[in-house]
Amino acid sequence: MAAFRIFIADDHEVVRKGLCSLLQAQPDWEVCGEAADGREAVEKAQQLKPDVVILDIGMPSLNGLEATRQILRGNPLQRVLILTVTDAEQLIEEVLKAGARGFVLKADAAKDLTMAVDALQLRDQQTDAGDAFGNLEAEQLRQRIVKGEDFAKVAKEESDDKRSGEQGTWMATVGIVLGVIHVALIALIVLVLVGAVFFLGSLALFHH
């Protein structure tokens, strides 16, 4: 069986070498080439024709988005994954418009990158790639990678859910604080009334 060939481009050598080690540890996977900037990535990807190209979005010479566009102009069927430092909705829309199949956050690359590459590999090998995934997290990642056009929508829904959850927590906290203030005010009023009654009683005794 021929090795599944992967090309990696990242301008940080330590990161690039770490990703190479991570991917080459997988059975039948081979890192066939590396690049330290976008222009070099385009040239080498066109020469090597790997199964998957992984591009850092923030490279010198050409950023990952422009490198993706140029690679796909030469080979429209090339599968590209983008490494990003954020999943901001606008950025992800740009990633997908450039033609990449999906994105992986750099912070999550250690746990998500191999699953993302696996998803692209399995899509071509199986009619239903989902059969190869044994947990919900992996299936959700596969759906995101394979169906890139849904990324922006999913990201927005998750962001809305997060904001809704945060708002609910904030409202609950406000409710608790107001409740405590309410109880404290009642206690203060009672103390004032008791003090007033005691004071009036003392005055009455004094006059007698």
C-alpha positions as a Markdown table, in Angstrom:
| # | Residue | x | y | z |
|---|---|---|---|---|
| 1 | Met | 0.0 | 0.0 | 0.0 |
| 2 | Ala | 1.4 | 3.4 | -1.0 |
| 3 | Ala | 2.1 | 5.9 | 1.8 |
| 4 | Phe | -0.3 | 8.7 | 2.3 |
| 5 | Arg | 1.9 | 11.8 | 1.4 |
| 6 | Ile | 1.6 | 15.0 | 3.4 |
| 7 | Phe | 3.3 | 18.4 | 2.8 |
| 8 | Ile | 3.7 | 20.9 | 5.6 |
| 9 | Ala | 4.5 | 24.6 | 5.4 |
| 10 | Asp | 5.1 | 26.7 | 8.6 |
| 11 | Asp | 7.7 | 29.5 | 9.0 |
| 12 | His | 8.4 | 28.4 | 12.6 |
| 13 | Glu | 10.9 | 25.5 | 12.3 |
| 14 | Val | 10.2 | 24.1 | 15.8 |
| 15 | Val | 6.4 | 24.0 | 15.1 |
| 16 | Arg | 7.0 | 22.5 | 11.6 |
| 17 | Lys | 9.3 | 19.7 | 13.0 |
| 18 | Gly | 6.8 | 19.0 | 15.7 |
| 19 | Leu | 4.0 | 18.6 | 13.2 |
| 20 | Cys | 6.2 | 16.3 | 11.1 |
| 21 | Ser | 7.0 | 14.1 | 14.0 |
| 22 | Leu | 3.3 | 13.9 | 14.9 |
| 23 | Leu | 2.1 | 13.0 | 11.4 |
| 24 | Gln | 5.0 | 10.6 | 10.6 |
| 25 | Ala | 4.1 | 8.6 | 13.8 |
| 26 | Gln | 0.9 | 7.5 | 12.0 |
| 27 | Pro | 1.0 | 4.2 | 10.1 |
| 28 | Asp | 1.5 | 4.6 | 6.4 |
| 29 | Trp | 1.8 | 8.4 | 6.5 |
| 30 | Glu | 4.8 | 10.2 | 5.1 |
| 31 | Val | 5.8 | 13.8 | 5.2 |
| 32 | Cys | 7.1 | 14.2 | 1.7 |
| 33 | Gly | 8.2 | 17.8 | 1.9 |
| 34 | Glu | 8.4 | 21.0 | 4.0 |
| 35 | Ala | 8.4 | 24.7 | 3.4 |
| 36 | Ala | 9.2 | 27.8 | 5.5 |
| 37 | Asp | 7.2 | 30.4 | 3.6 |
| 38 | Gly | 4.2 | 30.6 | 1.3 |
| 39 | Arg | 6.0 | 31.0 | -2.0 |
| 40 | Glu | 8.2 | 28.0 | -1.3 |
| 41 | Ala | 5.1 | 26.0 | -0.3 |
| 42 | Val | 3.4 | 26.7 | -3.7 |
| 43 | Glu | 6.4 | 25.7 | -5.7 |
| 44 | Lys | 7.0 | 22.5 | -3.7 |
| 45 | Ala | 3.4 | 21.5 | -3.5 |
| 46 | Gln | 3.1 | 21.8 | -7.3 |
| 47 | Gln | 6.2 | 19.7 | -7.8 |
| 48 | Leu | 5.6 | 17.0 | -5.2 |
| 49 | Lys | 1.8 | 16.7 | -5.6 |
| 50 | Pro | 1.1 | 15.4 | -2.1 |
| 51 | Asp | -2.2 | 13.9 | -0.9 |
| 52 | Val | -2.7 | 16.7 | 1.6 |
| 53 | Val | -1.1 | 20.1 | 2.0 |
| 54 | Ile | -1.0 | 21.7 | 5.5 |
| 55 | Leu | -0.4 | 25.5 | 5.5 |
| 56 | Asp | 0.1 | 27.9 | 8.3 |
| 57 | Ile | -2.1 | 30.9 | 7.7 |
| 58 | Gly | 0.6 | 33.5 | 8.7 |
| 59 | Met | 3.6 | 32.8 | 6.6 |
| 60 | Pro | 6.0 | 35.3 | 5.0 |
| 61 | Ser | 6.2 | 35.9 | 1.2 |
| 62 | Leu | 2.7 | 34.5 | 0.7 |
| 63 | Asn | 0.2 | 33.9 | 3.6 |
| 64 | Gly | -1.6 | 30.6 | 3.8 |
| 65 | Leu | -4.7 | 31.9 | 2.1 |
| 66 | Glu | -2.9 | 33.2 | -1.0 |
| 67 | Ala | -0.7 | 30.1 | -1.1 |
| 68 | Thr | -3.9 | 28.0 | -1.1 |
| 69 | Arg | -5.4 | 29.9 | -4.0 |
| 70 | Gln | -2.2 | 29.5 | -6.1 |
| 71 | Ile | -1.9 | 25.8 | -5.3 |
| 72 | Leu | -5.5 | 25.2 | -6.3 |
| 73 | Arg | -5.1 | 27.2 | -9.5 |
| 74 | Gly | -2.5 | 24.6 | -10.5 |
| 75 | Asn | -4.3 | 21.6 | -9.1 |
| 76 | Pro | -8.0 | 22.2 | -8.3 |
| 77 | Leu | -8.3 | 18.8 | -6.6 |
| 78 | Gln | -5.5 | 19.4 | -4.1 |
| 79 | Arg | -6.7 | 18.9 | -0.5 |
| 80 | Val | -5.5 | 21.8 | 1.7 |
| 81 | Leu | -5.8 | 22.2 | 5.5 |
| 82 | Ile | -5.1 | 25.6 | 7.1 |
| 83 | Leu | -3.5 | 26.0 | 10.5 |
| 84 | Thr | -4.8 | 29.1 | 12.3 |
| 85 | Val | -4.4 | 30.7 | 15.8 |
| 86 | Thr | -8.1 | 31.7 | 15.9 |
| 87 | Asp | -11.5 | 30.4 | 14.8 |
| 88 | Ala | -13.0 | 33.9 | 14.3 |
| 89 | Glu | -15.9 | 33.6 | 11.9 |
| 90 | Gln | -14.7 | 36.1 | 9.3 |
| 91 | Leu | -11.3 | 34.4 | 9.2 |
| 92 | Ile | -12.8 | 31.0 | 8.7 |
| 93 | Glu | -15.0 | 32.3 | 5.9 |
| 94 | Glu | -11.8 | 33.6 | 4.2 |
| 95 | Val | -10.2 | 30.1 | 4.6 |
| 96 | Leu | -13.1 | 28.4 | 2.9 |
| 97 | Lys | -13.4 | 31.0 | 0.1 |
| 98 | Ala | -9.7 | 30.4 | -0.6 |
| 99 | Gly | -10.6 | 26.7 | -1.3 |
| 100 | Ala | -9.2 | 25.0 | 1.8 |
| 101 | Arg | -11.1 | 21.9 | 2.9 |
| 102 | Gly | -11.0 | 23.0 | 6.6 |
| 103 | Phe | -8.9 | 24.5 | 9.4 |
| 104 | Val | -7.3 | 23.3 | 12.6 |
| 105 | Leu | -6.4 | 25.6 | 15.5 |
| 106 | Lys | -2.7 | 25.5 | 16.2 |
| 107 | Ala | -3.4 | 25.2 | 19.9 |
| 108 | Asp | -5.4 | 22.0 | 19.2 |
| 109 | Ala | -3.1 | 20.6 | 16.5 |
| 110 | Ala | -1.7 | 17.9 | 18.8 |
| 111 | Lys | -5.1 | 16.3 | 19.3 |
| 112 | Asp | -7.0 | 17.4 | 16.2 |
| 113 | Leu | -4.6 | 17.5 | 13.2 |
| 114 | Thr | -4.2 | 13.7 | 12.8 |
| 115 | Met | -8.0 | 13.3 | 12.9 |
| 116 | Ala | -8.4 | 16.1 | 10.3 |
| 117 | Val | -6.0 | 14.6 | 7.9 |
| 118 | Asp | -7.5 | 11.1 | 8.6 |
| 119 | Ala | -10.9 | 12.5 | 7.7 |
| 120 | Leu | -9.7 | 13.8 | 4.3 |
| 121 | Gln | -7.9 | 10.5 | 3.6 |
| 122 | Leu | -11.0 | 8.4 | 4.5 |
| 123 | Arg | -13.3 | 10.5 | 2.5 |
| 124 | Asp | -11.6 | 9.3 | -0.7 |
| 125 | Gln | -11.4 | 5.7 | 0.6 |
| 126 | Gln | -14.9 | 5.1 | 2.0 |
| 127 | Thr | -18.4 | 5.9 | 1.0 |
| 128 | Asp | -19.3 | 6.7 | 4.6 |
| 129 | Ala | -16.2 | 8.0 | 6.4 |
| 130 | Gly | -18.1 | 8.3 | 9.6 |
| 131 | Asp | -17.9 | 4.5 | 10.1 |
| 132 | Ala | -14.2 | 4.9 | 10.9 |
| 133 | Phe | -14.7 | 7.2 | 13.9 |
| 134 | Gly | -15.4 | 5.9 | 17.3 |
| 135 | Asn | -16.4 | 8.9 | 19.3 |
| 136 | Leu | -18.6 | 12.0 | 19.0 |
| 137 | Glu | -15.7 | 14.5 | 19.0 |
| 138 | Ala | -14.0 | 12.8 | 16.1 |
| 139 | Glu | -17.3 | 12.6 | 14.1 |
| 140 | Gln | -17.9 | 16.3 | 14.7 |
| 141 | Leu | -14.4 | 17.1 | 13.6 |
| 142 | Arg | -14.9 | 15.0 | 10.5 |
| 143 | Gln | -18.1 | 16.8 | 9.6 |
| 144 | Arg | -16.3 | 20.1 | 9.9 |
| 145 | Ile | -13.3 | 19.1 | 7.8 |
| 146 | Val | -15.2 | 17.2 | 5.1 |
| 147 | Lys | -18.1 | 19.6 | 4.9 |
| 148 | Gly | -16.1 | 22.8 | 4.9 |
| 149 | Glu | -19.0 | 24.9 | 3.7 |
| 150 | Asp | -20.7 | 24.5 | 7.1 |
| 151 | Phe | -17.8 | 25.7 | 9.1 |
| 152 | Ala | -18.8 | 29.4 | 9.3 |
| 153 | Lys | -22.4 | 28.4 | 10.3 |
| 154 | Val | -21.2 | 26.0 | 13.0 |
| 155 | Ala | -18.7 | 28.5 | 14.3 |
| 156 | Lys | -21.4 | 31.1 | 14.6 |
| 157 | Glu | -23.9 | 28.7 | 16.3 |
| 158 | Glu | -21.3 | 27.7 | 18.8 |
| 159 | Ser | -20.4 | 31.4 | 19.4 |
| 160 | Asp | -24.1 | 32.2 | 19.9 |
| 161 | Asp | -24.5 | 29.3 | 22.3 |
| 162 | Lys | -21.5 | 30.4 | 24.3 |
| 163 | Arg | -22.7 | 33.9 | 24.5 |
| 164 | Ser | -26.2 | 32.7 | 25.5 |
| 165 | Gly | -24.6 | 30.5 | 28.2 |
| 166 | Glu | -22.5 | 33.3 | 29.5 |
| 167 | Gln | -25.5 | 35.7 | 29.5 |
| 168 | Gly | -27.5 | 33.1 | 31.5 |
| 169 | Thr | -24.7 | 32.7 | 34.0 |
| 170 | Trp | -24.4 | 36.5 | 34.3 |
| 171 | Met | -28.1 | 36.9 | 34.9 |
| 172 | Ala | -28.1 | 34.1 | 37.5 |
| 173 | Thr | -25.2 | 35.8 | 39.3 |
| 174 | Val | -27.0 | 39.2 | 39.2 |
| 175 | Gly | -30.2 | 37.5 | 40.5 |
| 176 | Ile | -28.2 | 36.1 | 43.5 |
| 177 | Val | -26.5 | 39.4 | 44.2 |
| 178 | Leu | -29.8 | 41.3 | 44.1 |
| 179 | Gly | -31.4 | 38.6 | 46.4 |
| 180 | Val | -28.6 | 39.1 | 48.9 |
| 181 | Ile | -28.9 | 42.9 | 48.8 |
| 182 | His | -32.7 | 42.5 | 49.3 |
| 183 | Val | -32.2 | 40.3 | 52.4 |
| 184 | Ala | -29.6 | 42.7 | 53.7 |
| 185 | Leu | -31.9 | 45.7 | 53.3 |
| 186 | Ile | -34.7 | 43.9 | 55.1 |
| 187 | Ala | -32.3 | 43.0 | 58.0 |
| 188 | Leu | -31.1 | 46.6 | 58.2 |
| 189 | Ile | -34.7 | 48.0 | 58.3 |
| 190 | Val | -35.5 | 45.5 | 61.1 |
| 191 | Leu | -32.4 | 46.5 | 63.1 |
| 192 | Val | -33.4 | 50.2 | 62.7 |
| 193 | Leu | -36.9 | 49.6 | 63.9 |
| 194 | Val | -35.7 | 47.5 | 66.8 |
| 195 | Gly | -33.3 | 50.3 | 67.7 |
| 196 | Ala | -36.0 | 52.9 | 67.4 |
| 197 | Val | -38.3 | 51.0 | 69.7 |
| 198 | Phe | -35.5 | 50.5 | 72.3 |
| 199 | Phe | -34.6 | 54.2 | 72.2 |
| 200 | Leu | -38.3 | 55.3 | 72.6 |
| 201 | Gly | -38.7 | 52.8 | 75.5 |
| 202 | Ser | -35.5 | 54.2 | 77.2 |
| 203 | Leu | -36.9 | 57.8 | 76.9 |
| 204 | Ala | -40.2 | 56.7 | 78.4 |
| 205 | Leu | -38.4 | 55.2 | 81.4 |
| 206 | Phe | -36.3 | 58.3 | 81.8 |
| 207 | His | -39.3 | 60.6 | 82.0 |
| 208 | His | -40.9 | 58.4 | 84.7 |
